Amino acid sequence: MGIQVELRVAGKRIQRLPDPAGGFFDAAGDFDRLMFHGNSTLGLLGRLDPHGETRFGTSQMQQLVADVDLLLTLAKAGAEHRGLIRLRSMAERCAEQHGELVFIGD
């Protein structure tokens, strides 16, 4: 299954987010190949627990966006790239709404 990311605001999962490519989505994923546990070039994303939950709050979204932007340069076209674009969109929304992103490993 891999890592899936959810946006939660006031403890509730946001299930309808506008997709940058059109339509809507409720979670981000499909970028597991790019997650290197302990990778020092990835500030936050290098610390993800691939088998449990990792939570990042509003104050961490700027760093998360920087990590995503770095990974976008390495992403394959298609699902991997789309998953990262969705993750970036979720991080921006998280910062605006004072929520948290929850990364759920398999």
RAURFEN-V318691 format. One record per residue. N is the residue number from 1. RES is the residue in one small letter. PHI is phi in whole degrees, -180 to 180 (none if undefined). PSI is psi in whole degrees, -180 to 180 (none if undefined). Layout:
# RAURFEN-V318691
n = (N N)
res = (RES RES)
phi = (PHI PHI)
psi = (PSI PSI)
This chain:
# RAURFEN-V318691
n = (1 2 3 4 5 6 7 8 9 10 11 12 13 14 15 16 17 18 19 20 21 22 23 24 25 26 27 28 29 30 31 32 33 34 35 36 37 38 39 40 41 42 43 44 45 46 47 48 49 50 51 52 53 54 55 56 57 58 59 60 61 62 63 64 65 66 67 68 69 70 71 72 73 74 75 76 77 78 79 80 81 82 83 84 85 86 87 88 89 90 91 92 93 94 95 96 97 98 99 100 101 102 103 104 105 106)
res = (m g i q v e l r v a g k r i q r l p d p a g g f f d a a g d f d r l m f h g n s t l g l l g r l d p h g e t r f g t s q m q q l v a d v d l l l t l a k a g a e h r g l i r l r s m a e r c a e q h g e l v f i g d)
phi = (none 90 -81 -125 -118 -121 -100 -124 -126 53 80 -110 -71 -85 -106 -143 -117 -69 -81 -57 -91 110 83 -138 -147 -125 -159 -117 -173 74 -120 -59 -58 -90 -86 -112 -58 86 -67 -70 -79 -104 -55 -89 -66 -74 -106 -66 -89 -70 -120 -133 -105 -130 -118 -127 -99 -51 -67 -100 -68 -63 -66 -63 -61 -63 -62 -64 -60 -64 -67 -61 -73 -106 -72 -79 -62 104 -60 -63 -63 -61 -61 -69 -63 -64 -61 -62 -61 -64 -64 -64 -65 -58 -63 -67 -102 55 -108 -145 -100 -115 -95 -115 -84 -97)
psi = (-49 -173 136 143 134 148 128 133 128 38 -2 138 131 120 2 102 141 126 130 -24 -1 148 -152 161 165 -8 162 150 -162 17 21 -34 -29 -7 113 103 124 5 116 -18 -16 104 -66 -47 -21 -9 10 143 111 -10 -3 -155 142 132 137 135 -178 -43 -14 -1 -33 -44 -39 -43 -40 -41 -45 -43 -38 -45 -30 -28 -17 -11 146 149 151 -139 -40 -49 -45 -41 -41 -38 -41 -42 -42 -44 -41 -40 -42 -43 -41 -45 -40 -39 7 51 -155 149 132 118 122 115 172 none)
